[in-house]
Amino acid sequence: MYNLSAVIEKEESLYVAHCLELQVTSQGKTIEEALENLKEAAELYLEHASPEEIEDLQKAHAKNPIIATISVGN
């Protein structure tokens, strides 16, 4: 089992969820639906991933990404 990171953005009438480690994206009408759809997309990705892709995932998983907000401009 992998604990993966997700970033969710509101885009017009949908929420878009991105998995940072897998570079997989999905969407939904609610945050919960977007996350559930992302989980399904990640599971499909992993079912068909090559051994090299799984190894890369394990390396990325060990890094534990930090998500932060920055301010730029005037």
N, C-alpha and C positions, 0 to 999 in steps of 0.2 A: 504494500500500500504506500502511496505517495501523498504527502500533504503539499499541495501546490498553491501558488499565489494567484490571486485574481484581482484585476483592476476593473471597476465598473464605471462606465460613463453614460450619462444621459444624452441621447441624440434624438432630438425632436420627440417622437412619440414612443421610442423604444429605448431600452437599456442595453448597452453593448458591454459584454464581459470578455476580457482578454486574460489568457493564462500566460504569465510571463515566461515560465520555464519551457513550455511546449510551443509557444507562438501560435496558439489555437485561439480562435475567437468565435463567439456565438452571441445571440441576442434574445430578448424576450420583452413582453409588455410590462413585466414587473422585475424588480431586482431578483426576487426568488426564482422566477421563470428563467431569467438570463443565466443565473448560476446553475440551475438544474440542466439547462441546455448546454452550458459550458462543460459541466461534469460529463454529460453524455458524449460530447465531442472529444474530450480528453480520453475517455475510456476507449472510444473507437480508434483514436490515434495510437494509444498504447497497444491495442490488440494487433495493429498492423505495423508497429515500429520494428525496425531492424535492431539487431544486437548493439550496433554502434550508437543508434539513437537512444536506446535505453541507457547505455553507458554515459552518454552526454547528459541525459536527464539526471542520473545519479550524481554526477559532478555538479550540475547546477543546483540540485536539491541540497547539497551540502553547504552551499553558500548562504542560504537563507536571505533572500533579497530584502532590502530595506526600502520602503516606499515613503517618500517625503515630498512636501510641497515647498516650492521656491517662489520668490517674487522677483520679477525683473521689470525693468522699464522705469519710467518717471514716477 
